[in-house]
Amino acid sequence: MGITSEAENIENTANCIMDAFNTMGVEAGDVLAYPDLYPYLQEHYPRYKDVQKEAEQHLAKEGFVNPAPEGLMLTQVGYKAIQAKNGE
């Protein structure tokens, strides 16, 4: 997978974070703890480290997640987005 820009890297990282919520069965209002998220990202998208904070900010701006001290909380909007993607 060739990355052509930092923006693409951020988007790929954001998508991988959302995939982690889906794979781990996180419901709206639940938190995906960083100790659970990091191994998933490392396995599925190792380049996340360069842009992780930017990807989290992007997802928060879109309303998909809220930052939590121990990880990321999936919002209702984020949960619906995952369900819509699963329905495709």
N, C-alpha and C positions, 0 to 999 in steps of 0.2 A: 504494500500500500504506500504509494508515494504521496507525501504531503507537499503541496505546492505553496501553502501560505500558513502564517500563524492563525489566521481566521479559520482556515479549514481544520487545523489542529484543535482549536477551541471547540468547533462544532463537533468534531469526532469525539472529543473527550466528553462533551455534554451528552451526546447520544449514548455513549458507553455508560455514563452515570445513570441515565434513564433506563438503559437495558439492565443495569444492576438492580434497580428497584423492581423491575419486572421479574427478573430471574429469581430474586430472593423473596418474591411474594409480598413486598411491602405494601401496606394499605395506606389510604389517605390519612394523614395525621400521625403516622408512625415515623420513627427516625431510623434511618440507615446509618449505623455507627461507622466511623472511619476505620476501626479495626476490621470491619467486615467489608467495607468498600474498597480499601486499598489493595487487598489481594486480588479482588475481581478485576480492578483496573490494570494491575500489573500483568495479569494473565491475558486479558483481552485487548488492552491498548497501552503498552508500556510507555508511550510518549506523553501520557497524561501529566507527568510531573512538571513539564515545562509550562503548562497552561491551566493547571487544575483550578486555581483560584478564579481565573477569568471565566472558565467554564461554569463554575458554581455561580458566579455573579450573573452570567448570561441566563442560566436556568432560573435564578431568583427574579431577574427582571421580567422574564416571561411568565412568572407566577407559578412555575412548576415545583419549586422547592423553597423552603425557608431555612436559613442557617440555624443550627442548634449547636450548643456547646460540644456535644459528643459526636455530631455528624450532620446529616441533612434530613430535614423533615419533608416528606412528600405531601404536597398540598392536594386539595380536591381537584384543582385544575390539572395538576401533573398526573394524578391518578386517572382522570378522564382521558387525558392524552395517551396514556399507556393502553387503556382499554380500547380506545379508538384504533390505535396502531395494531393491537392484537386482533381486532375485528376485520382488518384488511385481508 
